[in-house]
Amino acid sequence: MHILVTGSNGQLGNEIKNIASNYPDYDFVFTDIEELDITNNDAINDFFEENKFDILINCAAYTAVDKCETNKLKARAINVLAVKSLAIACSKHNMGMIQISTDYVYDGLNHLPYKETDFTNPQSFYGETKLEGEEMLAEFCDNGIIIRTSWLYSSYGNNFVKTVLKYTKEHNLMRVVYDQVGSPTYAADLAKVIIDSIENLTFMKGIHLYNYSNEGVCSWYDFAKEITEIKGIECKIKPIETFEYPLPAKRPAYSVLNKSKIKNEVNIEIPHWKDSLKQCLKKL
């Protein structure tokens, strides 16, 4: 099995690199913009003609949620148009494709965990582009998996965990919103699930849509409190409401994901977010 991973220098791509050696039957090729610019259609076509793959895992995305509101052309180029080009190339070369999406495709108005069949209504341009990316895969590729995830973090890249660690070590007080609720996702756990989904699913049966995050529910405030307590950082975490910390992009107030489908179909057990956070913090 030959697997191409795009966007491999990001959080998720790096975590897949870490576990690739655990799957000796799989031959991984890792690329980022230096090796393959996925916004360049000609580059994609040339790369796929010169190399043979069975699966594409697209970890590339423009995830700067607030910057998406002003850098709309860049957001669409990476989150929509590049996905379309990759999906077309995968279809042409009879490949399966895995696309990573987000809880931001939901509007956050639910009071129960979101199922894959629930109504999508993104409230930010980032969410809009990620939903369009899902639609590109479904329209232009015959065989694939879409995984919607939430609050992704790891020991790599920029994320909430690393922001909290840096800020609280330099300040005595950190204000964090408590009225946005969801589930953190350790990218290392998601990486394993992605590879497990290849092992457990047959790509020749259409498009599979899944929700995935770690188990458990918390607010951003709870998340920050847990980070500082595990690391023994003496910084006061103050709960605030969203309106007290205005940002360009609107966030869903509630984006807890129902993961029953992926647990049943891919046959996985999902760690609790606190347990996975401890594992990540050991590396930081």
C-alpha positions as CSV (number, residue, x, y, z in Angstrom):
1,M,0.0,0.0,0.0
2,H,1.5,3.3,-1.1
3,I,0.3,6.3,0.8
4,L,0.9,10.0,0.0
5,V,0.6,12.5,2.9
6,T,0.3,16.2,1.9
7,G,0.7,19.0,4.4
8,S,3.1,16.8,6.3
9,N,4.9,19.6,8.2
10,G,1.7,20.5,10.2
11,Q,0.5,19.0,13.5
12,L,-1.3,16.0,12.0
13,G,1.2,15.3,9.3
14,N,4.0,15.2,11.8
15,E,2.1,12.8,14.0
16,I,1.5,10.5,11.1
17,K,5.3,10.6,10.5
18,N,5.8,9.5,14.1
19,I,3.7,6.4,13.8
20,A,4.5,5.5,10.1
21,S,7.1,2.9,11.2
22,N,4.4,1.0,13.1
23,Y,2.9,0.1,9.8
24,P,5.6,-1.8,7.8
25,D,3.1,-2.9,5.2
26,Y,2.5,0.7,4.2
27,D,4.9,2.8,2.2
28,F,4.5,6.5,3.1
29,V,5.6,9.5,1.1
30,F,5.4,12.8,3.0
31,T,5.2,16.1,1.2
32,D,4.6,19.7,2.0
33,I,4.6,22.8,-0.2
34,E,8.4,22.5,-0.9
35,E,7.8,19.0,-2.5
36,L,4.2,19.5,-3.8
37,D,2.3,22.8,-4.0
38,I,-1.3,21.5,-3.9
39,T,-2.6,24.9,-5.1
40,N,-0.8,24.3,-8.4
41,N,-2.9,22.0,-10.6
42,D,-0.1,21.3,-13.0
43,A,2.2,20.3,-10.2
44,I,-0.4,17.9,-8.9
45,N,-0.9,16.3,-12.2
46,D,2.8,15.9,-12.8
47,F,3.4,14.5,-9.4
48,F,0.6,11.9,-9.7
49,E,1.8,10.9,-13.2
50,E,5.4,10.3,-11.9
51,N,4.5,8.5,-8.7
52,K,2.0,5.7,-8.0
53,F,-0.1,5.8,-4.8
54,D,-3.1,4.0,-3.5
55,I,-4.2,6.5,-0.8
56,L,-3.9,10.2,-0.3
57,I,-4.2,11.7,3.2
58,N,-4.6,15.4,2.8
59,C,-3.4,17.1,6.0
60,A,-2.9,20.4,4.3
61,A,-5.3,23.2,5.2
62,Y,-5.4,27.0,5.9
63,T,-6.4,26.8,9.6
64,A,-5.8,30.4,10.7
65,V,-9.5,30.9,11.5
66,D,-9.4,34.7,11.9
67,K,-7.0,35.3,9.0
68,C,-9.5,33.4,6.8
69,E,-11.9,36.3,7.2
70,T,-9.5,38.7,5.4
71,N,-7.3,36.3,3.4
72,K,-10.3,34.7,1.6
73,L,-8.5,34.0,-1.7
74,K,-5.8,32.0,0.1
75,A,-8.3,30.2,2.3
76,R,-10.3,29.1,-0.8
77,A,-7.2,28.2,-2.7
78,I,-6.0,25.7,-0.1
79,N,-9.3,24.6,1.6
80,V,-11.4,24.3,-1.5
81,L,-9.7,24.5,-4.9
82,A,-6.7,22.4,-3.9
83,V,-9.0,19.7,-2.5
84,K,-10.9,19.7,-5.8
85,S,-7.7,19.3,-7.8
86,L,-6.5,16.5,-5.5
87,A,-9.9,14.7,-5.6
88,I,-9.9,14.8,-9.5
89,A,-6.3,13.5,-9.5
90,C,-7.2,10.7,-7.1
91,S,-10.2,9.7,-9.2
92,K,-8.2,9.7,-12.3
93,H,-5.5,7.4,-10.8
94,N,-8.0,5.2,-8.9
95,M,-6.9,6.3,-5.5
96,G,-8.8,6.7,-2.2
97,M,-8.6,10.1,-0.5
98,I,-8.8,11.1,3.1
99,Q,-9.8,14.7,3.8
100,I,-9.7,16.3,7.3
101,S,-12.5,18.7,8.1
102,T,-13.7,20.6,11.2
103,D,-16.4,21.1,13.8
104,Y,-16.7,24.6,12.4
105,V,-19.0,23.3,9.7
106,Y,-21.7,23.3,12.4
107,D,-23.3,26.4,13.8
108,G,-23.0,25.5,17.4
109,L,-26.7,25.8,18.2
110,N,-27.2,22.1,19.1
111,H,-27.7,21.0,22.7
112,L,-26.8,17.4,21.9
113,P,-23.5,16.1,20.3
114,Y,-23.5,16.7,16.5
115,K,-24.0,13.6,14.3
116,E,-22.6,13.4,10.8
117,T,-26.2,13.7,9.5
118,D,-26.9,17.0,11.3
119,F,-27.5,20.2,9.5
120,T,-24.3,22.1,8.6
121,N,-24.3,25.9,8.8
122,P,-20.8,27.3,9.2
123,Q,-20.6,30.7,10.9
124,S,-17.1,31.6,9.7
125,F,-15.3,31.8,6.3
126,Y,-13.0,29.1,7.5
127,G,-15.9,26.8,8.2
128,E,-17.4,27.7,4.9
129,T,-14.3,26.7,3.0
130,K,-13.8,23.5,4.9
131,L,-17.4,22.5,4.1
132,E,-16.8,23.3,0.5
133,G,-13.7,21.1,0.6
134,E,-15.9,18.2,1.8
135,E,-18.2,18.9,-1.1
136,M,-15.3,18.9,-3.6
137,L,-14.2,15.5,-2.4
138,A,-17.7,14.0,-2.5
139,E,-18.3,15.4,-6.0
140,F,-15.0,14.7,-7.7
141,C,-13.6,11.5,-6.0
142,D,-15.4,8.2,-6.0
143,N,-13.7,6.7,-2.9
144,G,-12.8,8.6,0.2
145,I,-13.2,9.4,3.9
146,I,-14.0,12.8,5.4
147,I,-13.2,13.2,9.1
148,R,-14.5,16.2,11.0
149,T,-12.4,16.9,14.1
150,S,-12.2,19.6,16.7
151,W,-9.8,21.6,18.9
152,L,-6.7,19.9,17.4
153,Y,-3.4,20.2,19.3
154,S,-0.1,18.4,19.5
155,S,3.5,19.0,20.4
156,Y,4.0,20.4,16.8
157,G,3.0,23.6,15.3
158,N,0.8,26.4,16.7
159,N,-2.1,25.4,18.9
160,F,-4.0,26.3,22.0
161,V,-2.0,24.1,24.3
162,K,1.3,25.7,23.3
163,T,-0.3,29.2,23.5
164,V,-1.4,28.5,27.1
165,L,2.0,27.2,28.1
166,K,3.8,30.2,26.7
167,Y,1.4,32.8,28.0
168,T,1.0,31.5,31.5
169,K,4.7,31.2,32.0
170,E,5.1,34.9,31.2
171,H,1.9,36.3,32.9
172,N,0.1,35.9,36.2
173,L,-3.4,36.0,34.7
174,M,-5.0,34.6,31.5
175,R,-8.5,35.3,30.4
176,V,-10.2,32.3,28.6
177,V,-13.7,31.9,27.4
178,Y,-15.9,29.5,29.2
179,D,-19.1,29.7,27.0
180,Q,-17.6,27.8,24.1
181,V,-17.8,24.0,24.7
182,G,-16.3,21.2,22.7
183,S,-13.8,18.4,22.9
184,P,-10.0,18.7,22.4
185,T,-8.4,16.3,20.0
186,Y,-4.8,15.1,20.3
187,A,-3.4,14.9,16.8
188,A,-1.5,11.8,17.6
189,D,-4.8,10.0,18.4
190,L,-6.3,11.3,15.2
191,A,-3.3,10.1,13.2
192,K,-3.7,6.6,14.4
193,V,-7.4,6.7,13.7
194,I,-6.7,7.8,10.1
195,I,-4.4,4.8,9.5
196,D,-6.8,2.5,11.2
197,S,-9.5,3.7,8.9
198,I,-7.4,2.6,6.0
199,E,-7.0,-0.9,7.5
200,N,-10.7,-1.3,8.3
201,L,-12.5,0.3,5.4
202,T,-12.7,-0.5,1.7
203,F,-12.5,2.7,-0.4
204,M,-14.4,1.2,-3.3
205,K,-17.7,1.9,-1.6
206,G,-18.2,5.7,-1.9
207,I,-17.6,8.5,0.5
208,H,-17.5,7.9,4.3
209,L,-18.1,10.8,6.6
210,Y,-17.1,10.7,10.3
211,N,-16.8,12.8,13.4
212,Y,-13.8,12.3,15.6
213,S,-12.4,14.0,18.7
214,N,-11.2,12.7,22.0
215,E,-13.8,11.6,24.6
216,G,-15.2,14.0,27.1
217,V,-16.4,17.6,27.0
218,C,-15.0,20.9,28.3
219,S,-14.9,24.6,27.7
220,W,-11.7,26.5,26.6
221,Y,-11.5,27.7,30.2
222,D,-11.6,24.1,31.5
223,F,-9.0,23.1,28.9
224,A,-6.6,25.9,30.0
225,K,-7.1,25.1,33.7
226,E,-6.2,21.4,33.0
227,I,-3.1,22.4,31.1
228,T,-1.7,24.6,33.9
229,E,-2.6,22.1,36.6
230,I,-0.8,19.2,34.9
231,K,2.3,21.4,34.3
232,G,2.2,22.9,37.8
233,I,2.1,26.5,36.4
234,E,1.0,29.1,38.9
235,C,-1.1,31.4,36.8
236,K,-4.7,32.4,37.5
237,I,-7.1,31.3,34.7
238,K,-10.1,33.7,34.6
239,P,-13.3,32.6,32.9
240,I,-14.8,35.2,30.5
241,E,-17.6,35.3,28.0
242,T,-17.1,35.3,24.3
243,F,-18.1,39.0,23.9
244,E,-15.3,40.0,26.3
245,Y,-12.7,38.6,23.8
246,P,-14.0,39.6,20.4
247,L,-12.3,38.0,17.4
248,P,-12.9,38.4,13.6
249,A,-14.4,34.9,13.1
250,K,-17.4,33.6,14.9
251,R,-16.8,30.3,16.8
252,P,-19.5,27.7,17.5
253,A,-20.7,27.9,21.1
254,Y,-21.3,24.2,21.2
255,S,-19.4,21.8,18.9
256,V,-19.3,18.5,20.8
257,L,-19.2,15.6,18.3
258,N,-21.0,12.3,18.4
259,K,-18.5,9.7,17.5
260,S,-20.6,6.6,17.5
261,K,-20.3,6.0,13.8
262,I,-16.5,6.0,13.6
263,K,-16.3,3.9,16.8
264,N,-18.6,1.3,15.4
265,E,-17.4,1.2,11.8
266,V,-13.7,1.6,12.3
267,N,-13.8,-0.4,15.5
268,I,-11.8,1.9,17.7
269,E,-11.7,3.0,21.4
270,I,-11.1,6.7,21.9
271,P,-9.1,8.1,24.8
272,H,-10.4,10.8,27.1
273,W,-9.1,14.2,26.4
274,K,-7.4,14.6,29.8
275,D,-5.5,11.4,29.3
276,S,-4.3,12.4,25.9
277,L,-3.4,15.9,27.1
278,K,-1.1,14.4,29.7
279,Q,0.6,12.4,27.0
280,C,1.2,15.5,24.9
281,L,2.4,17.6,27.8
282,K,5.1,15.0,28.5
283,K,6.7,16.1,25.2
284,L,6.4,19.9,26.0
